[in-house]
């Protein structure tokens, strides 16, 4: 009985540690189509170039390619350009319009 409880607890810990956060893995460049949900957060990661990002300017039109300033890399958590030595890789996720 204790072994079953221990295994159940271990399974729950692993599920939380490796759980999904709503991210759908994306191998494309990540360009959003700028639907209503994406207009609320208009800056999106460029999945192929960490020094660039996508900016939604007009609803229902593809986002515009933008570059971070020199030595800058786009942080998908804060949705801003940060200094390259502060940048950490995160999994690439599809924008809502591409799911």
Secondary structure, 3 states (H helix, E strand, C coil): CHHHHHHHHHHHHHHHHCCCCCCCECCCCCCCCCCHHHHHCCEEECCCCCCEEEECCCCCCCCEEEECCCCEEEECCCCEEEEHHHCCCCCCECCHHHC
